[in-house]
Amino acid sequence: MGQCPSIPKFRSYLKQLESLESLGTVRYHLALHSVTLPDLECNKIMHCLESGNPQSSMRSKLEATEIFSYLRRQSVYHIETVKVLDCRWHPHPDNAIAEGLKGFSIRSLNWRKLDMDPCILAEVKELRELHLYSSGNECVLKYWTMPETLGSLLEVSRSRLSPILHVYADVVLASCKRS
């Protein structure tokens, strides 16, 4: 199975966190202001698209979800802002994102993944701002705007604030996939 080139840098990052923790130099608050992960874009576009091997475009490690598992083990339960610039060519599968974020209270989520199903975020508490990335697929856009999709997800009833939704179109990736 092919491996996204961003994986080695995440392995070393997680090892550094764990070694600092074992030395007692890192302690986490129960609530964090933000978690921003390094850009996971692998820049291996042509290799992955031209190889013809479906295994080459699959992710063999789910590094971003490992970070959230690590934070959960540190008793972090609330994160004000989460930003993950996922690899557009080897993104985390929806079920891995759901498992990684499950149980956290997150106010603003910006996970760069095309056509992500927002319903996977049902276990995320207090979500008030969501960034979604579209490939331009009209069916996905219609699904996103259905009241039962986003209306039930974004926490409106418990807040005086209006929910905020950002939608981005990824023209480059959409045109490459159509070719």
Contact map, one row per residue, 1 for C-alpha under 8 A:
11100000000000000000000000000000000000000000000000000011010100000000000000000000000000000000000000000000000000000000000000000000000000000000000000000000000000000000000000000000000
11110000000000000000000000000000000000000000000000000011111100000000000000000000000000000000000000000000000000000000000000000000000000000000000000000000000000000000000000000000000
11111010000000000000000000000000000000000000000000000001111110000000000000000000000000000000000000000000000000000000000000000000000000000000000000000000000000000000000000000000000
01111110000000000000000000000000000000000100000000000000111100000000000000000000000000000100000000000000000000000000000000000000000000000000000000000000000000000000000000000000000
00111111000000000000000000000000000000000101000000000000000000000000000000000000000000000000000000000000000000000000000000000000000000000000000000000000000000000000000000000000000
00011111110000000000000000000000000000011100000000000000000000000000000000000000000000000000000000000000000000000000000000000000000000000000000000000000000000000000000000000000000
00111111111000000000000000000000000000000000000000000000000010100000000000000000000000000000000000000000000000000000000000000000000000000000000000000000000000000000000000000000000
00001111111100000000000000000000000000000000000000000000000000000000000000000000000000000000000000000000000000000000000000000000000000000000000000000000000000000000000000000000000
00000111111110000000000000000000000000000000000000000000000000000000000000000000000000000000000000000000000000000000000000000000000000000000000000000000000000000000000000000000000
00000111111111000000000000000000000000000000000000000000000000100000000000000000000000000000000000000000000000000000000000000000000000000000000000000000000000000000000000000000000
00000011111111100000000000000000000000000000000000000000000000100000000000000000000000000000000000000000000000000000000000000000000000000000000000000000000000000000000000000000000
00000001111111110000000000000000000000000000000000000000000000000000000000000000000000000000000000000000000000000000000000000000000000000000000000000000000000000000000000000000000
00000000111111111000000000000000000000000000000000000000000000000000000000000000000000000000000000000000000000000000000000000000000000000000000000000000000000000000000000000000000
00000000011111111100000000000000000000000000000000000000000000000010000000000000000000000000000000000000000000000000000000000000000000000000000000000000000000000000000000000000000
00000000001111111110000000000000000000000000000000000000000000000000000000000000000000000000000000000000000000000000000000000000000000000000000000000000000000000000000000000000000
00000000000111111111000000000000000000000000000000000000000000000000000000000000000000000000000000000000000000000000000000000000000000000000000000000000000000000000000000000000000
00000000000011111111100001000000000000000000000000000000000000000000000000000000000000000000000000000000000000000000000000000000000000000000000000000000000000000000000000000000000
00000000000001111111110000000000000000000000000000000000000000000000000000000000000000000000000000000000000000000000000000000000000000000000000000000000000000000000000000000000000
00000000000000111111111000000000000000000000000000000000000000000000000000000000000000000000000000000000000000000000000000000000000000000000000000000000000000000000000000000000000
00000000000000011111111111000000000000000000000000000000000000000000000000000000000000000000000000000000000000000000000000000000000000000000000000000000000000000000000000000000000
00000000000000001111111111100000000000000000000000000000000000000000000000000000000000000000000000000000000000000000000000000000000000000000000000000000000000000000000000000000000
00000000000000000111111110000000000000000000000000000000000000000000000000000000000000000000000000000000000000000000000000000000000000000000000000000000000000000000000000000000000
00000000000000000011111111000000000000000000000000000000000000000000000000000000000000000000000000000000000000000000000000000000000000000000000000000000000000000000000000000000000
00000000000000000001111111100000000000000000000000000000000000000000000000000000000000000000000000000000000000000000000000000000000000000000000000000000000000000000000000000000000
00000000000000000001111111100000000000000000000000000000000000000000000000000000000000000000000000000000000000000000000000000000000000000000000000000000000000000000000000000000000
00000000000000001001101111110000000000000000000000000000000000000000000000000000000000000000000000000000000000000000000000000000000000000000000000000000000000000000000000000000000
00000000000000000000100111111000000000000000000000000000000000000000000000000000000000000000000000000000000000000000000000000000000000000000000000000000000000000000000000000000000
00000000000000000000000001111101000000000000000000000000000000000000000001110000000000000000000000000000000000000000000000000000000000000000000000000000000000000000000000000000000
00000000000000000000000000111111000000000000000000000000000000000000000000010000000000000000000000000000000000000000000000000000000000000000000000000000000000000000000000000000000
00000000000000000000000000011111000000000000000000000000000000000000000000111100000000000000000000000000000000000000000000000000000000000000000000000000000000000000000000000000000
00000000000000000000000000001111100000000000000000000000000000000000000000011111000000000000000000000000000000000000000000000000000000000000000000000000000000000000000000000000000
00000000000000000000000000011111111000000000000000000000000000000000000000010111000000000000000000000000000000000000000000000000000000000000000000000000000000000000000000000000000
00000000000000000000000000000011111000000000000000000000000000000000000000000011100000000000000000000000000000000000000000000000000000000000000000000000000000000000000000000000000
00000000000000000000000000000001111100000000000000000000000000000000000000000011111000000000000000000000000000000000000000000000000000000000000000000000000000000000000000000000000
00000000000000000000000000000001111110000000000000000000000000000000000000000010111000000000000000000000000000000000000000000000000000000000000000000000000000000000000000000000000
00000000000000000000000000000000011111000000000000000000000000000000000000000000011100000000000000000000000000000000000000000000000000000000000000000000000000000000000000000000000
00000000000000000000000000000000001111100000000000000000000000010000000000000000001110000000000000000000000000000000000000000000000000000000000000000000000000000000000000000000000
00000000000000000000000000000000000111110000000000000000000000000000000000000000000110000000000000000000000000000000000000000000000000000000000000000000000000000000000000000000000
00000000000000000000000000000000000011111000000000000000000000000000000000000000000111100000000000000000000000000000000000000000000000000000000000000000000000000000000000000000000
00000100000000000000000000000000000001111100000000000000000000000000000000000000000011100000000000000000000000000000000000000000000000000000000000000000000000000000000000000000000
00000100000000000000000000000000000000111110000000000000000000000000000000000000000011111000000000000000000000000000000000000000000000000000000000000000000000000000000000000000000
00011100000000000000000000000000000000011111100000000000000000000000000000000000000000101000000000000000000000000000000000000000000000000000000000000000000000000000000000000000000
00000000000000000000000000000000000000001111100000000000000000000000000000000000000000000000000000000000000000000000000000000000000000000000000000000000000000000000000000000000000
00001000000000000000000000000000000000000111111100000000000000000000000000000000000000001000000000000000000000000000000000000000000000000000000000000000000000000000000000000000000
00000000000000000000000000000000000000000111111110000000000000000000000000000000000000001000000000000000000000000000000000000000000000000000000000000000000000000000000000000000000
00000000000000000000000000000000000000000001111111000000000000000000000000000000000000000000000000000000000000000000000000000000000000000000000000000000000000000000000000000000000
00000000000000000000000000000000000000000001111111100000000000000000000000000000000000000000000000000000000000000000000000000000000000000000000000000000000000000000000000000000000
00000000000000000000000000000000000000000001111111111001100000000000000000000000000000001000000000000000000000000000000000000000000000000000000000000000000000000000000000000000000
00000000000000000000000000000000000000000000111111110000100000000000000000000000000000000000000000000000000000000000000000000000000000000000000000000000000000000000000000000000000
00000000000000000000000000000000000000000000011111110000000000000000000000000000000000000000000000000000000000000000000000000000000000000000000000000000000000000000000000000000000
00000000000000000000000000000000000000000000001111111001000000000000000000000000000000000000000000000000000000000000000000000000000000000000000000000000000000000000000000000000000
00000000000000000000000000000000000000000000000111111100000000000000000000000000000000000000000000000000000000000000000000000000000000000000000000000000000000000000000000000000000
00000000000000000000000000000000000000000000000100111111100000000000000000000000000000000000000000000000000000000000000000000000000000000000000000000000000000000000000000000000000
00000000000000000000000000000000000000000000000000011111110000000000000000000000000000000000000000000000000000000000000000000000000000000000000000000000000000000000000000000000000
11000000000000000000000000000000000000000000000000001111110000000000000000000000000000000000000000000000000000000000000000000000000000000000000000000000000000000000000000000000000
11100000000000000000000000000000000000000000000100101111110000000000000000000000000000000000000000000000000000000000000000000000000000000000000000000000000000000000000000000000000
01110000000000000000000000000000000000000000000110001111111000000000000000000000000000001100000000000000000000000000000000000000000000000000000000000000000000000000000000000000000
11110000000000000000000000000000000000000000000000000111111100000000000000000000000000000100000000000000000000000000000000000000000000000000000000000000000000000000000000000000000
01110000000000000000000000000000000000000000000000000000111111000000000000000000000000000111000000000000000000000000000000000000000000000000000000000000000000000000000000000000000
11110000000000000000000000000000000000000000000000000000011111000000000000000000000000000000000000000000000000000000000000000000000000000000000000000000000000000000000000000000000
00100010000000000000000000000000000000000000000000000000001111100000000000000000000000000000000000000000000000000000000000000000000000000000000000000000000000000000000000000000000
00000000000000000000000000000000000000000000000000000000001111111100000000000000000000000001000100000000000000000000000000000000000000000000000000000000000000000000000000000000000
00000010011000000000000000000000000000000000000000000000000011111110000000000000000000000000000000000000000000000000000000000000000000000000000000000000000000000000000000000000000
00000000000000000000000000000000000010000000000000000000000001111111000000000000000100000000000000010000000000000000000000000000000000000000000000000000000000000000000000000000000
00000000000000000000000000000000000000000000000000000000000001111111100000000000000000000000000110111000000000000000000000000000000000000000000000000000000000000000000000000000000
00000000000000000000000000000000000000000000000000000000000001111111110000000000000000000000000000010000000000000000000000000000000000000000000000000000000000000000000000000000000
00000000000001000000000000000000000000000000000000000000000000111111111000000000000000000000000000000000000000000000000000000000000000000000000000000000000000000000000000000000000
00000000000000000000000000000000000000000000000000000000000000011111111100000000000000000000000000011000000000000000000000000000000000000000000000000000000000000000000000000000000
00000000000000000000000000000000000000000000000000000000000000001111111110000000000000000000000000010000000000000000000000000000000000000000000000000000000000000000000000000000000
00000000000000000000000000000000000000000000000000000000000000000111111111000000000000000000000000000000000000000000000000000000000000000000000000000000000000000000000000000000000
00000000000000000000000000000000000000000000000000000000000000000011111111110000000000000000000000000000000000000000000000000000000000000000000000000000000000000000000000000000000
00000000000000000000000000000000000000000000000000000000000000000001111111111000000000000000000000000000000000000000000000000000000000000000000000000000000000000000000000000000000
00000000000000000000000000000000000000000000000000000000000000000000111111110000000000000000000000000000000000000000000000000000000000000000000000000000000000000000000000000000000
00000000000000000000000000010000000000000000000000000000000000000000011111110000000000000000000000000000000000000000000000000000000000000000000000000000000000000000000000000000000
00000000000000000000000000010100000000000000000000000000000000000000001111111000000000000000000000000000000000000000000000000000000000000000000000000000000000000000000000000000000
00000000000000000000000000011111000000000000000000000000000000000000001111111110000000000000000000000001000000000000000000000000000000000000000000000000000000000000000000000000000
00000000000000000000000000000110000000000000000000000000000000000000000100111110000000000000000000000011100000000000000000000000000000000000000000000000000000000000000000000000000
00000000000000000000000000000111000000000000000000000000000000000000000000011111000000000000000000000001110000000000000000000000000000000000000000000000000000000000000000000000000
00000000000000000000000000000011111000000000000000000000000000000000000000011111110000000000000000000001111000000000000000000000000000000000000000000000000000000000000000000000000
00000000000000000000000000000011110000000000000000000000000000000000000000000111110000000000000000000000111100000000000000000000000000000000000000000000000000000000000000000000000
00000000000000000000000000000000111000000000000000000000000000000000000000000011111000000000000000000000011111000000000000000000000000000000000000000000000000000000000000000000000
00000000000000000000000000000000011100000000000000000000000000000000000000000011111100000000000000000000010111100000000000000000000000000000000000000000000000000000000000000000000
00000000000000000000000000000000011110000000000000000000000000000000000000000000111110000000000000000000000011110000000000000000000000000000000000000000000000000000000000000000000
00000000000000000000000000000000000111100000000000000000000000010000000000000000011111000000000000000000000001110000000000000000000000000000000000000000000000000000000000000000000
00000000000000000000000000000000000011111000000000000000000000000000000000000000001111100000000000000000000001111000000000000000000000000000000000000000000000000000000000000000000
00000000000000000000000000000000000000111000000000000000000000000000000000000000000111110111000000000000000000111000000000000000000000000000000000000000000000000000000000000000000
00000000000000000000000000000000000000111100000000000000000000000000000000000000000011111111000000000000000000011000000000000000000000000000000000000000000000000000000000000000000
00000000000000000000000000000000000000001000000000000000000000000000000000000000000001111110000000000000000000011100000000000000000000000000000000000000000000000000000000001000000
00000000000000000000000000000000000000001101100100000000100000000000000000000000000000111110000000000000000000000000000000000000000000000000000000000000000000000000000000000000000
00010000000000000000000000000000000000000000000000000000111000000000000000000000000001111111000000000000000000000000000000000000000000000000000000000000000000000000000000000000000
00000000000000000000000000000000000000000000000000000000001000000000000000000000000001111111100000000000000000001000000000000000000000000000000000000000000000000000000000000000000
00000000000000000000000000000000000000000000000000000000001001000000000000000000000001100111110110000000000000001000000000000000000000000000000000000000000000000000000000000000000
00000000000000000000000000000000000000000000000000000000000000000000000000000000000000000011111110000000000000000000000000000000000000000000000000000000000000000000000000000000000
00000000000000000000000000000000000000000000000000000000000000000000000000000000000000000001111111000000000000000001100100000000000000000000000000000000000000000000000000000000000
00000000000000000000000000000000000000000000000000000000000000000000000000000000000000000000111111100000000000000000000100000000000000000000000000000000000000000000000000000000000
00000000000000000000000000000000000000000000000000000000000001001000000000000000000000000001111111110000000000000000000000000000000000000000000000000000000000000000000000000000000
00000000000000000000000000000000000000000000000000000000000000001000000000000000000000000001111111111000000000000000000100000000000000000000000000000000000000000000000000000000000
00000000000000000000000000000000000000000000000000000000000000000000000000000000000000000000011111111100000000000000000110100000000000000000000000000000000000000000000000000000000
00000000000000000000000000000000000000000000000000000000000000001000000000000000000000000000001111111100000000000000000000000000000000000000000000000000000000000000000000000000000
00000000000000000000000000000000000000000000000000000000000000011101100000000000000000000000000111111100000000000000000000000000000000000000000000000000000000000000000000000000000
00000000000000000000000000000000000000000000000000000000000000001001000000000000000000000000000011111111000000000000000010110000000000000000000000000000000000000000000000000000000
00000000000000000000000000000000000000000000000000000000000000000000000000000000000000000000000001111111000000000000000010110000000000000000000000000000000000000000000000000000000
00000000000000000000000000000000000000000000000000000000000000000000000000001000000000000000000000001111100000000000000000111000000000000000000000000000000000000000000000000000000
00000000000000000000000000000000000000000000000000000000000000000000000000011110000000000000000000001111110000000000000000111000000000000000000000000000000000000000000000000000000
00000000000000000000000000000000000000000000000000000000000000000000000000001111000000000000000000000011111000000000000000011110000000000000000000000000000000000000000000000000000
00000000000000000000000000000000000000000000000000000000000000000000000000000111110000000000000000000001111110000000000000011110000000000000000000000000000000000000000000000000000
00000000000000000000000000000000000000000000000000000000000000000000000000000011100000000000000000000000111110000000000000001111100000000000000000000000000000000000000000000000000
00000000000000000000000000000000000000000000000000000000000000000000000000000001110000000000000000000000011111000000000000000011110000000000000000000000000000000000000000000000000
00000000000000000000000000000000000000000000000000000000000000000000000000000000111000000000000000000000011111100000000000000010111000000000000000000000000000000000000000000000000
00000000000000000000000000000000000000000000000000000000000000000000000000000000111110000000000000000000000111110000000000000000011100000000000000000000000000000000000000000000000
00000000000000000000000000000000000000000000000000000000000000000000000000000000011111000000000000000000000011111000000000000000001100000000000000000000000000000000000000000000000
00000000000000000000000000000000000000000000000000000000000000000000000000000000001111110000000000000000000001111100000000000000001110000000000000000000000000000000000000000000000
00000000000000000000000000000000000000000000000000000000000000000000000000000000000011110011000000000000000000111111000000000000000110000000000000000000000000000000000000000000000
00000000000000000000000000000000000000000000000000000000000000000000000000000000000000010000000000000000000000011111000000000000000111100000000000000000000000000000000001000000000
00000000000000000000000000000000000000000000000000000000000000000000000000000000000000000000000000000000000000001111100000000000000111101001000000000000000000000000000000000000000
00000000000000000000000000000000000000000000000000000000000000000000000000000000000000000000010000000000000000001111110000000000000110000000000000000000000000000000000000000000000
00000000000000000000000000000000000000000000000000000000000000000000000000000000000000000000010000000000000000000011111100000000000000000000000100000000000000000000000000000000000
00000000000000000000000000000000000000000000000000000000000000000000000000000000000000000000000000000000000000000001111111000000000000000000000100001100100000000000000000000000000
00000000000000000000000000000000000000000000000000000000000000000000000000000000000000000000000000000000000000000000111111000000000000000000000000001100100000000000000000000000000
00000000000000000000000000000000000000000000000000000000000000000000000000000000000000000000011011000000000000000000111111100000000000000000000000000000000000000000000000000000000
00000000000000000000000000000000000000000000000000000000000000000000000000000000000000000000000001001100000000000000011111110000000000000000000000000000100000000000000000000000000
00000000000000000000000000000000000000000000000000000000000000000000000000000000000000000000000000000000000000000000011111111000000000000000000000000000100000000000000000000000000
00000000000000000000000000000000000000000000000000000000000000000000000000000000000000000000000001001111000000000000000111111000000000000000000000000000000000000000000000000000000
00000000000000000000000000000000000000000000000000000000000000000000000000000000000000000000000000001111110000000000000011111110000000000000000000000000000000000000000000000000000
00000000000000000000000000000000000000000000000000000000000000000000000000000000000000000000000000000011111000000000000001111110000000000000000000000000000000000000000000000000000
00000000000000000000000000000000000000000000000000000000000000000000000000000000000000000000000000000000111000000000000000011111000000000000000000000000011000000000000000000000000
00000000000000000000000000000000000000000000000000000000000000000000000000000000000000000000000000000000111110000000000000011111110000000000000000000000111000000000000000000000000
00000000000000000000000000000000000000000000000000000000000000000000000000000000000000000000000000000000001100000000000000000111110000000000000000000000011100000111000000000000000
00000000000000000000000000000000000000000000000000000000000000000000000000000000000000000000000000000000001110000000000000000011111000000000000000000000010000000011110000000000000
00000000000000000000000000000000000000000000000000000000000000000000000000000000000000000000000000000000000111000000000000000011111100000000000000000000000000000001110000000000000
00000000000000000000000000000000000000000000000000000000000000000000000000000000000000000000000000000000000011110000000000000000111110000000000000000000000000000000111100000000000
00000000000000000000000000000000000000000000000000000000000000000000000000000000000000000000000000000000000001111111000000000000011111000000000000000000000000000000111100000000000
00000000000000000000000000000000000000000000000000000000000000000000000000000000000000000000000000000000000000011111000000000000001111100000000000000000000000000000001111000000000
00000000000000000000000000000000000000000000000000000000000000000000000000000000000000000000000000000000000000000110000000000000000111111001100000000000000000000000001111000000000
00000000000000000000000000000000000000000000000000000000000000000000000000000000000000000000000000000000000000000110000000000000000011111000000000000000000000000000000011101100000
00000000000000000000000000000000000000000000000000000000000000000000000000000000000000000000000000000000000000000000000000000000000001111100100000000000000000000000000011100100000
00000000000000000000000000000000000000000000000000000000000000000000000000000000000000000000000000000000000000000010000000000000000001111111100000000000000000000000000000000000000
00000000000000000000000000000000000000000000000000000000000000000000000000000000000000000000000000000000000000000000000000000000000000011111110000000000000000000000000000000000000
00000000000000000000000000000000000000000000000000000000000000000000000000000000000000000000000000000000000000000000000000000000000000001111111000000000000000000000000000000000000
00000000000000000000000000000000000000000000000000000000000000000000000000000000000000000000000000000000000000000010000000000000000001001111111100000000000000000000000000000000000
00000000000000000000000000000000000000000000000000000000000000000000000000000000000000000000000000000000000000000000000000000000000001011111111110000000000000000000000000000000000
00000000000000000000000000000000000000000000000000000000000000000000000000000000000000000000000000000000000000000000000000000000000000000111111111000000000000000000000000000000000
00000000000000000000000000000000000000000000000000000000000000000000000000000000000000000000000000000000000000000000000000000000000000000011111111001000000000000000000000000000000
00000000000000000000000000000000000000000000000000000000000000000000000000000000000000000000000000000000000000000000110000000000000000000001111111001100000000000000000000000000000
00000000000000000000000000000000000000000000000000000000000000000000000000000000000000000000000000000000000000000000000000000000000000000000111111101100000000000000000000000000000
00000000000000000000000000000000000000000000000000000000000000000000000000000000000000000000000000000000000000000000000000000000000000000000011111111110000000000000000000000000000
00000000000000000000000000000000000000000000000000000000000000000000000000000000000000000000000000000000000000000000000000000000000000000000000011111111000000000000000000000000000
00000000000000000000000000000000000000000000000000000000000000000000000000000000000000000000000000000000000000000000000000000000000000000000000001111111000000000000000000000000000
00000000000000000000000000000000000000000000000000000000000000000000000000000000000000000000000000000000000000000000011000000000000000000000001111111111100000000000000000000000000
00000000000000000000000000000000000000000000000000000000000000000000000000000000000000000000000000000000000000000000011000000000000000000000000111111111110000000000000000000000000
00000000000000000000000000000000000000000000000000000000000000000000000000000000000000000000000000000000000000000000000000000000000000000000000001111111110000000000000000000000000
00000000000000000000000000000000000000000000000000000000000000000000000000000000000000000000000000000000000000000000000000000000000000000000000000111111111000000000000000000000000
00000000000000000000000000000000000000000000000000000000000000000000000000000000000000000000000000000000000000000000011011000010000000000000000000001111111000000000000000000000000
00000000000000000000000000000000000000000000000000000000000000000000000000000000000000000000000000000000000000000000000000000111100000000000000000000111111100000010000000000000000
00000000000000000000000000000000000000000000000000000000000000000000000000000000000000000000000000000000000000000000000000000111000000000000000000000001111111100010000000000000000
00000000000000000000000000000000000000000000000000000000000000000000000000000000000000000000000000000000000000000000000000000001000000000000000000000000011111111110000000000000000
00000000000000000000000000000000000000000000000000000000000000000000000000000000000000000000000000000000000000000000000000000000000000000000000000000000001111110000000000000000000
00000000000000000000000000000000000000000000000000000000000000000000000000000000000000000000000000000000000000000000000000000000000000000000000000000000001111110000000000000000000
00000000000000000000000000000000000000000000000000000000000000000000000000000000000000000000000000000000000000000000000000000000000000000000000000000000001111111100000000000000000
00000000000000000000000000000000000000000000000000000000000000000000000000000000000000000000000000000000000000000000000000000000000000000000000000000000000111111100000000000000000
00000000000000000000000000000000000000000000000000000000000000000000000000000000000000000000000000000000000000000000000000000000000000000000000000000000000100111110000000000000000
00000000000000000000000000000000000000000000000000000000000000000000000000000000000000000000000000000000000000000000000000000001000000000000000000000000000100111111000000000000000
00000000000000000000000000000000000000000000000000000000000000000000000000000000000000000000000000000000000000000000000000000001100000000000000000000000011100001111100000000000000
00000000000000000000000000000000000000000000000000000000000000000000000000000000000000000000000000000000000000000000000000000001110000000000000000000000000000000111110000000000000
00000000000000000000000000000000000000000000000000000000000000000000000000000000000000000000000000000000000000000000000000000000111100000000000000000000000000000011111000000000000
00000000000000000000000000000000000000000000000000000000000000000000000000000000000000000000000000000000000000000000000000000000111100000000000000000000000000000001111100000000000
00000000000000000000000000000000000000000000000000000000000000000000000000000000000000000000000000000000000000000000000000000000001111000000000000000000000000000000111110000000000
00000000000000000000000000000000000000000000000000000000000000000000000000000000000000000000000000000000000000000000000000000000001111000000000000000000000000000000011111000000000
00000000000000000000000000000000000000000000000000000000000000000000000000000000000000000000000000000000000000000000000000000000000011110000000000000000000000000000001111100000000
00000000000000000000000000000000000000000000000000000000000000000000000000000000000000000000000000000000000000000100000000000000000011110000000000000000000000000000000111111100000
00000000000000000000000000000000000000000000000000000000000000000000000000000000000000000000000000000000000000000000000000000000000000110000000000000000000000000000000011111110000
00000000000000000000000000000000000000000000000000000000000000000000000000000000000000000000000000000000000000000000000000000000000000000000000000000000000000000000000001111111000
00000000000000000000000000000000000000000000000000000000000000000000000000000000000000010000000000000000000000000000000000000000000000100000000000000000000000000000000001111111100
00000000000000000000000000000000000000000000000000000000000000000000000000000000000000000000000000000000000000000000000000000000000000110000000000000000000000000000000001111111110
00000000000000000000000000000000000000000000000000000000000000000000000000000000000000000000000000000000000000000000000000000000000000000000000000000000000000000000000000111111111
00000000000000000000000000000000000000000000000000000000000000000000000000000000000000000000000000000000000000000000000000000000000000000000000000000000000000000000000000011111111
00000000000000000000000000000000000000000000000000000000000000000000000000000000000000000000000000000000000000000000000000000000000000000000000000000000000000000000000000001111111
00000000000000000000000000000000000000000000000000000000000000000000000000000000000000000000000000000000000000000000000000000000000000000000000000000000000000000000000000000111111
00000000000000000000000000000000000000000000000000000000000000000000000000000000000000000000000000000000000000000000000000000000000000000000000000000000000000000000000000000011111
